[in-house]
Amino acid sequence: MKETVLIVEDDAMIRNLLNIYLTKEGYRVVEAADGVEGKRLFEKEQPCVIILDRMMPNVSGDAFCEWLRYEKKSEATVIMLSAKAQTDDRIAGLMLGADNYVTKPFEPSEIVAYVKAGIRRTGTTCQKIASNELVIHPNRREVFLRGEPVDLTKHEFDLLYCFMKNPHIVLTREQLIEQMYPYDERDVLDRTIDAHIKKLREKIEDVPSKPQRIVTVRGMGYKFVES
């Protein structure tokens, strides 16, 4: 479960440079060339940290930051990049909700340090598994689909977490029972698992009758398919 960092920057050279440094540190990096694409990727990836250029076409960094904080209510760490170095500019960026304000040009190692600090600050709440706009936060026990919360029961959550931890691996009903009911699995029937999966599909599949995420492997069990 690598932490995801979103870079929203219209300068391809800067994006590439930061990507190299952050990937080397073990982070998962996604990139957007403008604020519109940045919003889409935020909804899809739910990143822990956002490196945000302040001056961009279409949607500015200021507008993006306001959207993130006030509309999406996100607590993701925001590192704002800008060529504007005046004190008033720094204050304005921080007042919009940025956690750090870095002026260009900068040292990539400085950005890496801010990313590490941001992830330490968010702690385990930042841990997640993401797959095709479906995001699960194990420690917070939250699930989001296309940025919207999904209300799951305890068993549905445990079932989804088990699947997403083991993508493309066929899990038998017996294995799923053992994961979900570790103390009374002998009293649980196979059809109980089937009923939970049916309800879960109704909440996370676009067409529950034709599932694309949790698929049936006939004669064996089920598996979670990443796309």
Secondary structure, DSSP 4 states (H G I P E B T S, - for coil): -PPEEEEE-S-HHHHHHHHHHHHHTT-EEEEESSHHHHHHHHHHH--SEEEEESS-SSS-HHHHHHIIIIIS----EEEEEES--SHHHHHHHHHTT-SEEEESS--HHHHHHHHHHHHHHHGGGG--EEETTEEEETTTTEEEETTEE----HHHHHHHHHHHHSTT--B-HHHHHHHH-TTTGGG--HHHHHHHHHHHHHHH-SSTTS-SSEEEETTTEEEE---
